[in-house]
Amino acid sequence: MHFWLILFFFALLQTPGFADDAAWNCHQDKNSKEWVCSGEKAQPSTDTDTDTDTNTNTNTNTNTNTNNEPLAQQPAPVPPAPTEVKETAASESAPAPIPETPAEAKPELQPKPVAEKPIPVQATVHKAIAVKENLRQEDTRQAGWHCKSGDGSQDWDCNLTGPDPQGQPRTVAAEKHGFSLLDPAFDAKQEQVFGSLASQLKYDPWANCSIEPGAPGGFTPGRHLRDVSPLDVHANYGEVFDNEISSYEGNVEITRADQHSLSHTAQYDSVSQNLDLQGEVYYSEDNLSIYSNSANLKLAQDQATLRNVQFINPSAPLRGRAAAAYRESKSLSRYKDVAYTTCPPGNTDWVVHASDLKVNDATGKGAAKNAWVEFKGTPIFYSPYLSFPVDNRRLSGFLAPSYGNTQLGGFHATVPYYWNIAPNYDATFKPRYYTKRGLMLAGDFRLLTPYSNSKLGLEVVPNDQERHISRFLGSFKNNSQFGQYISSNLDLNYVSDKEYFGELGNALSFPNFSHIKSTADLGYRDRSKGISLVGRLENYQTIDKTLTGHKRPYRRLPQINLDLNHAFDFMPLNAALDGEYVYFQHQNLVNGQRLNIKPSISSPLHNEWGFLTPKVSLQHTDYQLSEKSSTDPNNVPKNWPGAVTRTLPIFSMDSGMTFERDLGSAGSSLKHTIEPRLFYLYIPKKDQTNIPLFDTSNYDLWFSNLFRENRFSGTDRVQDANQITAALTTRLLDPESGRERLKFNIGQIFYFQDREVTAPIRIRNLPDFVTVPEEGFETPPETDSVSPLIAELSSEFTEHWSGETGIQWNPQTNDIVRGKAVLHFVDESERILNLGFHYRRTDLVERTLIANQNIWQQSAADNNYNPLTDPAVLHSNDLVQSDVSFRWPLLDNWYAIGRWQYSWLYNNTQETFIGVEKENCCWRFRLIGRRYINNINTVNSANTQLAEGTSQSGVFFQVEFKGLTGLGERLDTFLEQSIFGYQSRQNELTTP
């Protein structure tokens, strides 16, 4: 609300307006064809020659309207005078520079007003502000051209109301439907004035309401030119009294740089420095456009009074009105009978009203009395007194409340209170009440220093009404920078119990992870020298009840990483060193210390048509193992050696070529590329079964993984390899936009030996009575001579359509083992449609069970169970899932939004939500219902054990009046993560 009280023209003395129309007496010069008009009643001309002589002796700057356009003002007659005066000034100290009085006009004895005769001032026709005379009358029509068919002919009878739109589109008034308790906050005439104010700005403030507030990217402000730009004053008449008081009448126009004002009259007293503007005062600059009936400015005291003010602040964007505005000092302003909105002209969906408003720029505070908000013509909020910030300075006070509902927690409401303790630290209290759980006390504390940023969060339920226990969640985050290269990060989290998130968490942010991670690191990083040294502590708290014992991850207490990289300038040679020390800790598994060092040298040779990169590495790993503190029942313990050492050389050769050609004509050409690539890898075999798995697993094979040196993630396994990867990539590129119209990848690995180095796996969904090895079941060697043939196709068909698909074919079994297909549609009108399907089938579990029958067979037979016939076990690593998400228009800016994830393997819905939203430049409404799975439980039966989750549902809504406040849950992040291509509009209130 404070936007329009800024600086306006108070320190700058320009104010816009329209001249007072008189009955014009106009005639055309026969020689120059220029029109000359006087502001007096028309007198019949009796002598054409006299008229011609008068025009000849008058040096008036006028324009001929060759396009037969209606004129806002006709040039006023300028009586003969010995000289012409064009008033110009370059200083802000004089709002209207006083013209020099001709020497012959100065009285010798008694001082008399010098301007007994009007002083001619340059007059100009301004088409940019063309306005009909009836603008000041009660013309309730919308600004713009209004036409009807002429009588008895096919010609059109057109007239102009307000400023000439000059071909620009405008909002067309429509009949209002629906229920409304109140009259419109702005009547038709005021809306017409808003249209005039908007037309004086250099850009439409509401043209791009979907982007962040502020001027458009191509806009160039002119404020910085004020000190060096001349001040031009144009008027029909000008008078100067005693070289102190200047008076201008008729189409008074004042211009300097980005500032432009229009008024009927202007008077300036250079002694008292008072400026008085009367008669439809219009003023505009880069960030402000104002209309007022009158304006009185006391420049020496920095005071001003305006009556019947209307304003537009384009950077907000914001518009409104006030019955009176009083500027009492440079920092203090008061306003009477205020109404404002961020809705564009013609739209008053929501409006804020206040009887009195006071703004103090020095303290950054504003206060309103008898403030109330209307929405769709209905009052929805009232407060006898409100206090609010007027700039970026933070103020203590209540924030917008939020509401929601979950199946296990019930309806909940939160009313946050923000406490601005000091400039560099603050706190927010967020008490929340659950109808099923009771009161939760929550809050966070923030501290900002020149070197760090910290945040402490805490949630406490003193007494859960369902469980009759106290519960809590705590977190602490800190980012610090010590000099240019040293930094630290802390992210510590802890929760009282595993069911906390499922029962008390917000369903929109319910974690889809099984562990809560806490980390702390301190690092030195100098990228210019290729040095990175980082020490880290990492701990996990498991919240998935099905993950017990050996299924939990290792803690890293500590982990130290050293990475060195150097490229030599005098030759194509790169040297690197990857070093790591980590101490793994676990309650139910073997503990160990691991030291890994991997120096490497590569020689990248490349030019425009190809590249060749030979690389040699030596990986040395040393393990120090210790006993575990406890064991799991039904686990086969393994006697690990106390120390293990592994050293392996690695050689790789990566090469590729690029062939290009242009397709099509010059106007619609595409660049076609063919890029073959060969990658050779050799690593000797070394038995690694005596090394436990701390952080290692198999990579999922796709095209991007064909060129890795190791098919295992982590360091505990280094594959044995003698293989070559052959791949081909072809593209169709749009040279103008850089868009990939088509991209096709195909590749396959050819093995020259069996892969005997394998990593054990833990098979899911096995009942507890089945005996399993402590380290997991060892997988059998890979004996296929080729990998699955991988093909991937992606395309940006048009600017709005894109898609990708991939398939993997196993030639040994003649089966499709991987597949995916995704289609995206996103257009400017924010219609979004995403269709996806993912497929994965593997026989790894079956082959592993067969290879390890001697371990599990007896325990399974004792319980009359066979995992080889249990589909829940055999397909535990399989995936057959579809995913549909959308944002689609319904009517009148209403959109349907939703997502549906369905598992065709288990024939159930994994997650779904559906809702509606409406958003325009001034308000937003969202309502969604979500059904999801959490609270995973272990379900035992005679023959199987499955992890099943509890389906829950929640309903959430959000209402936001842009530029004011909002109610309900913030759904932006949730929708952006759930719907590909969804982008929230950023012109919203930023909370502390």
N, C-alpha and C positions, 0 to 999 in steps of 0.2 A: 504494500500500500504506500510505502514511502517513495516509490520510484518517481512519482510525478511531482514530488515536492522538491526535487533536486534543483540545484543551481538555477533553474529554468533561465529565464532571461533577466533575473533580478540584477545580476551583476553585469549584464550584457546589454541592457537597454533596448533590445529589439523586440517588437511585439507585432504579430500579424493581424490583418484585418481586411475588410472590404470597404471601399469608399462609399460615401453617401451619394446615392444617385439623385440627380436633379432632373428637371425637364431639359433635355438636351436640344441645343440649336446647332445643327450640323449642316455643313455644305462642303462640296468637293472643289479643290483647286483645279482650274481648267488646265493649267500648265503642268503642275507636278502630279496631278491626280490624287493628291493626298486629301484626307478628310480633316477638317478643322471643326471642332465643336466647342461650344461655350455652355457653362452650367447655368444659364439663365433661361427664362422662358423664351420660347422661339418667337422671333420678330420677323415679320415678312420682309424679305429682302427686296429692295427697290432698285439697287444699283449693283449690277454684276461686277463692274469695274472696281468699285470700292471694295467689294469682297476680295477680289483678286489682289488688290494692293495690300490689304491687311494680311493676307496670308504670306505675301512676299516678304513683309517686314517682320514676320514672326519666325524666330528660329526655334521650332518645336520638333522634338523627336517623336514622330508618330509613325504608325504602321498601317498599311492598307490591307484590309481583310480580303484577300483574293480568293479564299476558299468558301466564302459566304457562311462562315461559322459564327455563331452567336458570340458576342463579346461580353466579357465580364465587366469591363469598364470602357467607356468611350473617352478618348483623350479630351482633357479640359482645355478650353481656350486660354491662351497665354497672351495677355495684353502687350502692346509694344513696350519695349524697355531697351535702354541703351546696352545692357549686357545680359547674358544668360548665365545663370548660376547653377552648377551641378555640385551638390553638397557631398563631400567625401571626407572621411576621417579614417585613420588607421589605429586609433587608440580606443580602448574600452572605457576610458574615463569620461568621455563625452558621448552620451548616447545619441545625440543629434547635433552634430557640429554646427555652430552658428555661422552663417555666411557673412563674409565681409560686406559691410555696407558701403556702397559707392560714395566717394568723397563728395560728389555734388549733391548727394541726398542728405548730407548731415546738416542739421539746423545750426545756425550761427549763434542764436541767442537762447530763447527758451527751448529746453529739450522737449521734443515731441516724439511720439512713436515714429520710428523711421519708416515703418511699413504702412504709411498712409496709402501707398499704392502697392498692390501685391507684387511680391518679388517672383519672377518666373522661375520655376523649378522644372527640371526635365520631367516630362510625362511619358509614360510608356504603356502600351497595351500589353497585358500579360495574359496570353492565351492559356498558360498552365493553370490559371485559377479562374477560368471563365465561369461565371456564375450569373444566373438570371437575376433580375431585379427582385423577383418575388421570393428570393432565398430568405429575405428578412421578414417576409410575410408568413402567415400560417399555412405554408405549403407542406402538407403532410405526405406528399409523394416521396418515394425513394429517390436518392440522388441518381442522376443519369438522364438519358434521352427517353422521352415518352412520345410515342407516335400513334396517330390514328389516321384512317383513310380520309382524304379530302372530300368535300361535298361536290358531287357531280363529276368527279374526275378520278383517275387512277393514281393521282399524286398523293403523297403522304403529308400530313400536317404534323410536324414535329416541333417540340420545344424541349428545352434543357432545364433540369432541376439540379442545383448543386454543381459541382465541378464536372468538367467534361471528362468522361472516362477514357476518351481517346482510344477506343477499341479494346480496352481491358475488360475482362469478365467481371461481373458484379453479382452479388447475391440478389436473387429475385424473391421478393416478398411473397409469401404463400399464406393461405388461410390457416389460422391456428385452430388446432383441434385438441381436445382433451380438457381435462378439468384444471382450473386455475383459480385460486382464492384471491390472488392479488393482481392488480394492474401491472403492466410491464414496467420494469424499473426505469427504462429509458423510452420516452415516447418517440413518435415517428420523426419529429423535428430534430430531436437529439440524436437519433440514429443517423439522420441526414448529415448532421454536423460531424459525427464520427467518420462518416464516409469522406467528408471534405478534409478532415484532419489526416486520415490515412492516405489520401491522395497526395498530400504534401510531403510525405515521407519518401525516402529514396528506395525503399523496398517494402513489400507487404509483410507485416510482422507475423501474420497467420498463414503465410504461404507454405511454410515447412514446419507445421506444428509437430511433426513426428521426429524432429531432431532436437538436439540440445538447445536451450534458449540462447538467444543472441543473434547478432546479425548474420546473414548468409555469408558463405565463404568469399563470394566475389565482391562484397561490399567494401568500399574504401571510405573510412571516416574522414571528415574535413575539419574536425575540431582543432587539430594542430596547426591549421592555416590561419586561425583567427588573428594572431598577433602580427601577421605579415600581410593580411588582406585589407584592402580599403573598405571603408564604410560608405555605402551608397544610399542616399535618401532620395526618393522620388515622391513627388506630391503634385497636386494640381496648383496649390498656392502655398506660399511660405512667407511668414512675417517675422521680423526680428525687432524687439523693443529694447532700446538702450543697450544693445549688444549683450543682453543678459537673458531675456526671455525670447525663445523662438517658438513659433506656432506654425503648424502645418495642417492643411485641410484638404480633404478630397483624395482618396486613393493613396494614402500614405503608405509607402513601401520602403522598408529598411532591410538591407541585405549586407551580410559580411560572411564570407566563407560558407560554412554549413548553416548559418543562421538566416532566417527569413521571416519578416513580420509584415502584417497588413492590418490597417485600421482606418477608421474614418478620419480621425483627428489625432494629433500628437502635439503636446506642449511640454517644453523643457525649460526649467529655471536653473540656469548655471550657477546661481548664488546658493540656493538651497539644495541644488542637485535633485530636484523633484521632477519626475517624468510622469506625465498623465496621458494615458491612451484611452480613447473613447470610441465606441461604435464597432461592434463585432470585431474584436481583437483576435487575430490569428497569429500564432507564432510556431515555428518549427525549427528543429535542429536535428542532428544525427539521432539522438536518443530521446527526443521529446517532441510532442505536437500538442498545442494548447489552444483552446478557444475560450474567450471570456467576453462578457458584455463591456467590461471596463477594467482597467488596470492602473493603479496608482503606486508608483515606486519611489521610495525615498532612498536614493542610492547612497547618500552619506551615512545614513543609519543602517543600511542594509535591511530595510523594511519594505513591505509591499502589501497591498490589499487588492484582491481580485474578486469580482462578483460573477456568479453563475458560470463557474468554470467547468469545462470539459477537457479531458486530457487523454493522450495515448502515450504509453511508454513502450516502444517497439521491442526493446531487448528482453522484456519480461515474458511474453507480451501482456500488457495490461491496459485497460481503459476504464474510465469512470467519470464521475461528476461530483461537484460540491457547490452548495449554495454560496459559500464564501470561503476564501482562503486568506489567511493572515500570516505573513512572514514577520516575526517579531525580532529576529536577529539572524545572523548567518547560520546558526545551528538549530533554532527553535521555530516551529511552524504550528499553526492551529487551523483546523478546518471545521466547517459546520455542514451538517446534513450531507454526509458522504455516502456514495454508493460506487462500488467498483467490481469488476469481474475480469477474468482472463479470457472470456469467450469472445470470439470475433464479432464485429459489428453485425447486427441483425440477429444475434443469438444471446439470449439472457437466461440460459438454463440455470445458472446459479449466480447470485449477487450477494455481496456483503454490504450491509447498511450500518451506519453509526450516526448518532446525533452529534457527537463531538469526537474529534480526533486530534491528538497532540503527538508530534514527532520531534524528538531531540536527537539530532545527528551527533552531538558531542558525546552523549552517553550511549548511543546506539539503541535507545529504547523508544517504543511507541506505546500509547495508551488510547483506548477507545471506550466511550460510554454508550450505554444502550445499544450494544452491538447485536445484530441478528443476521442470520443467513437464510436466504430463500433458495429453494430448489424447485424448478419447474412450477414457479408461481405459488409455492407452498412454504410457509415458514417452518424450518426444521431445527433451529437452534437460536437461543437468546442468552445473553449474559449482560448484566448491568455494567460490568467493568471487565476489560481485557487488557493485558499487557503483553507485548510481543517485541521481538528484535526487528530492527529496520536495516540491518546490514549483516555481515558475516560474524559479528561478535556474538558469542553464546550468552544466553540468559537462562536463569533458572526458571523452571515452570513445568507444567504438565504437558506431555506429548500426546499424540493421537492414540486413542485406545485401540486394542485389537481383540478380535473374537474368533472363536472356532469351536469345533465339536469333533470328538473322536469317540469311537465305540467303547474303549476301555477307560478313558478319562472323563467322558461326558462333556458337557458344554463348559467352556472356559472363557474367561474374560481377563484382560490385562489393561491396567491404567498406569503407564509409565510416568515417572517424575524425574526430570533432569535437574541436577544440581551442579551449577558452574562454580566450583570451589575456588579455583584460581585460573589464571590464563593458561597454565600448562598442565593442569590436572582437573578431572571432573568425575562425576559418578552418575549413574542412572539406576533408579530403583524401579523394579518391574514386578510388583506383587501380582500373582495370578491365582484365581480361584477356580477349582474344578468341582463340578457338582457331584462327582462320584469319589473324588480323592481328597477334597478339602483345600486348604490354603497352601500355596507355595510362595515362599519368600525368595525373590531373585533379584539380582543386580549385577552391575559391573563397574569397575573402576579403571580409569585410563590415566596414564602419566606420560608426558612428552618432555624429553630433554633434548639438548642439541645433539646428543649422540645416540639416543635410544627412544624406542616407542614401546610401551608396555600396556597390557590389558589383563585385568584379573576379573574372572567371572565366577559366580557362585549361585547355585539353586539349592534350596533346602525345603523339604516337606516335613514339618515337625511331626505330623501324625497322619499317615495315610489311612483314610477311613476304611479302605478295603483290607489292607494288610496289617494295620495297627502297628506300624513300625515307622521310624524316621528314615528318610531317604535323601540323598544329595548328589549333586554333580558339581565338580569344580574344574576350572581350567585357568592356565596362566600362559600368556604369550608375550615374548619380548624379542625385539629386533634391535641390535646395537651395531654401530659402526665405529671402530677405533682407528682413525686415520683412513688412508686411501685404500689399504689392502686387507686390513684385518676386520672381521665382522663375526658376530655371534647370533645364534637364533635359539630360542626356547619355545617349545610347544608341549606343555604338560597338561595331561587330562586324566581324570579319575572319576569313576562312577560307583555308587554304593552297591548296586546289584545289577544282575544281567537283564532283568526285566524293566529297568528304568525307562529306557527309550521307548519300548513297546507300550508302556502304560502311561507314561507322563510326557513323552516326547511329542513334538508337533508332527503330525502325519505328513506334512509337506517336506520336512527335512529329516524324516526317519532314515537313519543310516542303513545303507545296503551293504555294509561291511560287517565282518565277524569279530573284529578286534578294534579296540581303541588304542591308538598309537601315541606314544610320548617320545619326543626327541629333544636333544640338546646338542648343539655343535658349535665349535669355534674354528675359524678357518682363516688362512692367509691365501689370497688369490691375486696374482699379477698376470693378467692375460698377455700383456705386452712382452713378457719374458717367458711365457709358457710355464708358469709355476703355480701349483695348487696343492696346498697342504691343509687337510680338514680332519679334525678330531670330532667324533660323534658318539653319543650315548643313545641307545634305542631300546624301548621297552614296549611290550604289548599287554593289554588287559583284554582277555577273551570275553565277549558278551554273547557268543553263540553257544547255547547250552549243549549242542550236539558235539562240540569240539572239546574233548576232554583228553587228559593225559598226553600221549605222544602226538595228538593232532594239533596241539598248540604250537605256535612258532617259537623260535629261539629269541632270546634277548641278546643284544650286542652291547657288551659292557667291558671295554669300549670298542670303537672302530676308528682306525686311523688310515687315511688315504693320502698317498703322495703321487701326483701326476706331473711329469715333466715332458715338455715338447719343445723341439728346436728344429727350425728349418735353416739350412745353410744357404747363404746367398751366392757363393761362388760355384755351387754345383747343385744339381737336383737330388738332394739327399735330406731326408728327415730322420731325426732320432727321437725316440720316445721311451719313457719309462713309466709303467703302471705298477704302483706298489700299494700293498694293503696289509694291515695287521688288524685282526679282530678276535675278540674273546667271546665265544658263544656260550650262553648259559641256559640250562633247561632243567626242570625239576625231575622229569621222567625219562630223559634221554641223556646220552653221553655228552659231556661237556668237552670243549676243546678250544685251543688257541691255534689260529691259522695265520701264517705269514706267506704272502704271495708276492713275487717279484717277476715282472715281465718286461724286460728291455726289448726294443725292436728297432730295426733300421729298414727304411723303405726308400725307393728311388722313383718318384713319380715323374714319368715322361709323358707329356701331353702337348697337343697342338689343336688346331681347329677341327681336324677330321678324326682324331682318335686319341687314345691314351694307353699307356702300359705302366703298370705299377708292380714291380717285384717287391716282396717284403719278407724279411726273416726275423723271427722272434724266438726267444728262449724263455719258457715259463718254468719257474722253480717255485714249489710250494712245500712248506714245512708245517706239520701238524704236531701238536702236543695234546694228547687226549687224557681225560680224567674220568673217573667213575661218576655215574648219575646218583642223585640222592635218593630216588625211589624208583620202583618199577610198576608197570601196569600188569594186572592179571591177564592171563591167556596170551602173554607175549613171550616169544622165544628170545631169551637174552643172547647177546653176542659178546664174545670176548674181544674187545678192541685192543690193538697194540697201544703201548704208551706213546710211541712216536712214529710218524710216517713221513717219508720224504718222497717227492715226485718231481722229476725234471724232464721236460719234453721240449724238443725243438719243433718249430712250426714254420712251414714255408708256404707261401701263397703267391700267386701270379694273377693279377686282375688286368683284363684288357678289353678294349671296346673300340668301335668305330662308329662314325656318324655320316650318313649319306643324306643329302637334302636335294629337293627339287621343288619348283613351283608348279602348282596345278591350277588350271582355269585361266581366265582372262585377267587382264590387269585390274579391272574394276572389282572382281570377285575372286581374287587368287587366294589359294591356301598353300601353306608350306608343308610338304610331305617329307617326313624323316624316316629312315630305316636305321636302327641302332643295334647291331649284333654285339653280343658280349660273351666272353669266355672267362671263367674263373676256375683256376686250378688250386687244389689244396692238398697238402701232404702233412700228416702227423703220425708218427709211429705209435704202435699199440703199447699200452702199459696197463697192467692189471691194477685196478683201482677199487676193488671190492672191499679192501680193508680201510677205506676212507668213508666216514659217515657223511650223510647229506645234511648240511646245515642250512643252505640257502639255494639249492640247485634243483632244477626241474627241466623237463623237455620243453623246447620252444614249439609253439603251434606253427606248422609249416604253411607259409604262403610265399608269394613271389619275392617279397622283400627279404625273406630269410634264406633265400637260395645262396646268398653271397656272404654268409657268416662264416667265421673261422671255427665256431663251436656251435653244435646244435643244442647244447645245454646252456641254460642260464646259470649264472653263478660260477664259482671257481672249483667246486668239489669234483667235477667231472670235466675232463678234456677228452674229446672224442678221438678215436683213431680214424684216420681218413687217408684215402688215396682216391681222389675223385675229381671230376671236372663238371662244372655247371655250364650248360649251353643255353643261352637265352636270347630272345629277340624282342625288341620294343619298336613299335612304329606309331607315329603320331601324325595327326592333321592339325596344324596350327593356324589360327587366324592372325596374320601379321599385324593387323591394326589394333586388335584388342588384346592379343596375347592369349586368348582363350584356346584351350585344347578341345577342338571339335570332336576328336576321336583319339583314343589311346588304347593300344592293344599290347599286352605282354604275354609271352609264352616262354616257358622254360622248364628244364628238367635236369636232375643230377644223375650222372652216370658213375656208378661205383666200380672200382677195380678190385675191391676186396670186401669181405663181410665186415660189418661194424660190430665188434665183439665187446666194446666198452659200452655198458648200459648203466642206467640209473634205476634204483628200485622205486616203486610207486606204492601209494597207499590206496587201496580199493575201497570206495565208499559203499555204504548201505549194507555192509556185512554185519550179521548179528554179532553180539558180544561174545557168544560162546565159541565162535570160530577162532582157531589159533592163527595168529599172524606173527611174522618176524618183527623184532623190535624196529629194524630199519625199514620195514616194508617188504613187499614181494619183489624179488629181483626179476627184471624183465628179460626175456630171451634175446639172443643176438639177432641183429637184422641181417638177413641173408639176401634180400632182393638186390638184383643187379642195377635197377634204376629206381628212382623215386617216382612218386605220382607225377603225371604230367599236369603242370599248373598253367592255366590260362585265365587272364583277367582282361576285362573290357570295360572302359569307362568313356563317357561322352558328355559333353555339354551341348545338347542338341540345339538349343536356342538360348536366349538370354535368361529364360525362366525354367527350362527343363534340363535336368541332368540326371545321370544314372550311372551305376556301376554294377558289374556282375563278375563272378569268378567261379571257377569249377576246377576240381582236381580228380583226375581219372587214374586209377591204379591199374596198370596193364597186367600185373600178375594175377589179379582176381577179377579183372574186367568190371570193376565197381566204381561208382562215383562216391568218393570218400569225403569230399568237402564241396560246399556250394554256397553261394550267396547271390542275392539279387536285390538291389536298392534303387528306388526311383524317387526323385525329388522334384517338386514343383513349387517355385516361389516367384511371385510377381510384385509389381509396384503397388498394387492395391492390397498387398499383404495377405493374399490368399496363399495358403500353404497346404501341401499334401505330400506326405511321405509314406511310401510303401516299402517294406523290407521283409526278406525271408532269408533265414540262415539254417544251414544244414551241415551236420557233422556226424559221421559214422566211423567207428574204429573197432578193430578186433583186438586191440592191445590188451584189454582186460581179460578176454577169453584166453588169449595165448599165454598170458602171465599165469592165470589160474592153472592151466594145463601143465605148464612147466614147473609149478610148485605144488603139485597134488600131494606129495609126500609130507608137506607141512600141515595143510588144512584138512585133508581127507578124513582122518580119524575123528577129529572133534566134530566135524560136520555129520559124519555117519552116526555118531552117538546121539545126535539130536534129530536124526532122520531129515537131514537137510543137504541139498546139493546146490552150491552157488552157480554151477554151470547151467542150471535150468531156471535160475531166478532172473527175470528180465530187469528188475530194479538194480541188480549188480552188474549184469553184462552191459547194460546201456547207461551206466552211471556217468560215463564221460561223453555220451552222445548229446546232440542238440538238434532239435527240429522246432524252430520257433518263427513265428510271424510277428511283425511289428508295424502298426498303422498309427500315424499321428496326423493331425490336421488342424488348420485354422481356416474356416470357410465362412463367407458372408451369408447372412440370412436375409435381413432387410434393414434399411435405415441405420447403417453402421453397426448393426448387431452381428456378431460373429459366433459361430460354434467352434469350440476348441475341445480337443480330446486326444487320448492315446489308448491303444489296446495292444498289450503284449500277451500272446497266447502260445502255450507249449503244446504242440501236436504230439510230442512224445508221451506226455503225461495227461493230455486231454484236459487241461485246466488253464484258467487265466492267471498269469503271473502278476500282472498289474494293469489297472485301467482307471482312467478318470475321464469325465465328461463335464462340460460346462459351457457357459456363454460369457461373452464379454462385449462391452461397447466402449469405444474410446473415440474422443474427438479432441479438439484443441483445448477444451476447457474442463473436461471431466472424464472419469473412467470408472467403469463398474465391471466387476468380475464375480462370477459365482461358479464354483466347481465342486463336484463330488468325486472322491477318490476311494477306490477299494484296492487294498494292498495286503501283502503277507508279511507278518513278522511274528515275534514270539515263537521261534522255531522249537519244536519239541521232538523228542525221540519216541517213536511209536514202535513197540515190540509186539511181535506176534509169534506164532509157533515156528514159522519158517523164515521170518525176515525181520529186519529192523530198518525203519525208514525215518528220515528227517522230514517232518511235516510242520508247516507253519499255520498260524491262526490267521484267517482272513479277517481284516478289519476294514472299517469304512469311516470316512470323515467328510464333512461338508465345510467349505471355507468360502468367504466372500471378501471382496475389497471394494471400497468406494473411495475415490480420491477426487477432490476438487483441486485442480492443478493451480499451483501458486498459492494455495491456502493450506489444506491439510488433508488427511485421509483417515479412513476407518477400516478395520479388519486386518487380515493377514497380508503381508507383502508377498505376492505371488510371482513377481518378476523372475527371480532366479530359478524357481521351480519350473516355470514354463519354458525358460530358455534352455534348461538342461533336458527337458522332456520332449520338446518339439524342435526338430532340426530346422534351422532357418528363422526361428522366432526371435524377434528383437523387440525389447521393450522400449517405448518412447521415453526419452531421458528428461523431458521437461517436467520434472516432478519435484516436490518439496524435498529438500535434503535435511534430514534430521541431524541433530548434533551427534 
